[in-house]
Amino acid sequence: MTITELRTQCDEQPFHPFILHLADGRQIPVNHPYYVAYAPNGRSVIVYQLNNSYNVVDLRLVTDLEVSPNGESPQPTS
């Protein structure tokens, strides 16, 4: 995934929460566009969670971006 593709999804109006699926099987929920911080080099992002934890994501490892069709926050599966 490229930073441009991620920015496009985050800039959707209205915003729809989504999940980033990573090559190692992790699933990172993105609940709000303000919770994403972009690295200047465009290679990685930091995604903050509702509990103030965060994930550092190498965008080259994103295999899928899942958006809930009904606009609700999709839930990561275990």
Contacts in CASP RR format, 6 or more apart in sequence:
PFRMAT RR
TARGET T0000
AUTHOR 0000-0000-0000
METHOD contacts of the structure
MODEL  1
MTITELRTQCDEQPFHPFILHLADGRQIPVNHPYYVAYAPNGRSVIVYQL
NNSYNVVDLRLVTDLEVSPNGESPQPTS
1 20 0 8 1.000
1 59 0 8 1.000
1 60 0 8 1.000
1 62 0 8 1.000
1 65 0 8 1.000
2 59 0 8 1.000
3 38 0 8 1.000
3 42 0 8 1.000
3 43 0 8 1.000
3 45 0 8 1.000
3 59 0 8 1.000
5 65 0 8 1.000
6 36 0 8 1.000
6 38 0 8 1.000
6 45 0 8 1.000
6 59 0 8 1.000
6 62 0 8 1.000
6 65 0 8 1.000
7 38 0 8 1.000
9 18 0 8 1.000
9 65 0 8 1.000
9 67 0 8 1.000
10 30 0 8 1.000
10 33 0 8 1.000
10 36 0 8 1.000
11 33 0 8 1.000
15 32 0 8 1.000
15 33 0 8 1.000
16 67 0 8 1.000
16 68 0 8 1.000
16 71 0 8 1.000
17 29 0 8 1.000
17 30 0 8 1.000
17 31 0 8 1.000
17 32 0 8 1.000
17 67 0 8 1.000
17 68 0 8 1.000
17 71 0 8 1.000
17 72 0 8 1.000
17 73 0 8 1.000
17 74 0 8 1.000
18 29 0 8 1.000
18 30 0 8 1.000
18 65 0 8 1.000
18 66 0 8 1.000
18 67 0 8 1.000
18 68 0 8 1.000
18 74 0 8 1.000
19 27 0 8 1.000
19 28 0 8 1.000
19 29 0 8 1.000
19 30 0 8 1.000
19 65 0 8 1.000
19 66 0 8 1.000
19 74 0 8 1.000
19 76 0 8 1.000
20 27 0 8 1.000
20 28 0 8 1.000
20 30 0 8 1.000
20 47 0 8 1.000
20 57 0 8 1.000
20 62 0 8 1.000
20 64 0 8 1.000
20 65 0 8 1.000
21 27 0 8 1.000
21 62 0 8 1.000
21 63 0 8 1.000
21 64 0 8 1.000
21 65 0 8 1.000
21 66 0 8 1.000
22 28 0 8 1.000
22 57 0 8 1.000
22 61 0 8 1.000
22 62 0 8 1.000
22 63 0 8 1.000
23 61 0 8 1.000
23 62 0 8 1.000
23 63 0 8 1.000
24 61 0 8 1.000
26 55 0 8 1.000
27 76 0 8 1.000
27 77 0 8 1.000
28 47 0 8 1.000
28 55 0 8 1.000
28 57 0 8 1.000
28 76 0 8 1.000
29 47 0 8 1.000
29 49 0 8 1.000
29 73 0 8 1.000
29 74 0 8 1.000
29 75 0 8 1.000
29 76 0 8 1.000
30 36 0 8 1.000
30 47 0 8 1.000
31 49 0 8 1.000
31 50 0 8 1.000
31 73 0 8 1.000
35 47 0 8 1.000
35 48 0 8 1.000
35 49 0 8 1.000
36 45 0 8 1.000
36 46 0 8 1.000
36 47 0 8 1.000
36 48 0 8 1.000
37 45 0 8 1.000
37 46 0 8 1.000
37 48 0 8 1.000
38 45 0 8 1.000
39 45 0 8 1.000
39 46 0 8 1.000
42 59 0 8 1.000
43 58 0 8 1.000
43 59 0 8 1.000
43 60 0 8 1.000
44 56 0 8 1.000
44 57 0 8 1.000
44 58 0 8 1.000
44 59 0 8 1.000
45 56 0 8 1.000
45 57 0 8 1.000
45 59 0 8 1.000
46 54 0 8 1.000
46 55 0 8 1.000
46 56 0 8 1.000
46 57 0 8 1.000
47 54 0 8 1.000
47 55 0 8 1.000
47 57 0 8 1.000
48 54 0 8 1.000
49 55 0 8 1.000
66 74 0 8 1.000
67 74 0 8 1.000
68 74 0 8 1.000
END
